[in-house]
Amino acid sequence: MPNSKCMRCGSGLIADGALYGPGRMALRPEGARFLAMEMGHVMTKATMCRECGFVEITGDVQKLRRLTTHAEPESE
């Protein structure tokens, strides 16, 4: 879970999940390199506050770095 508390109201009642449309939501970075063994999109995860409904979307940073030429050094 990205955050144990809601960024909007501070509640600790958070539900993990994913956002779906016609398919699972993913980010396709502009200028992404083609990788033969990987899809060219970054999957996302979501959490939703059970108190206020705030939704937080988190993406796979490592995959984004592999797909883009502007990879930043890890500083986390």
Secondary structure, 3 states (H helix, E strand, C coil): CCCCCCCCCCCCCEEEECCECCCECEECCCCCCCCCCCCCCEEEEEEEECCCCCEEEEECHHHHHHHCCCCCCCCC
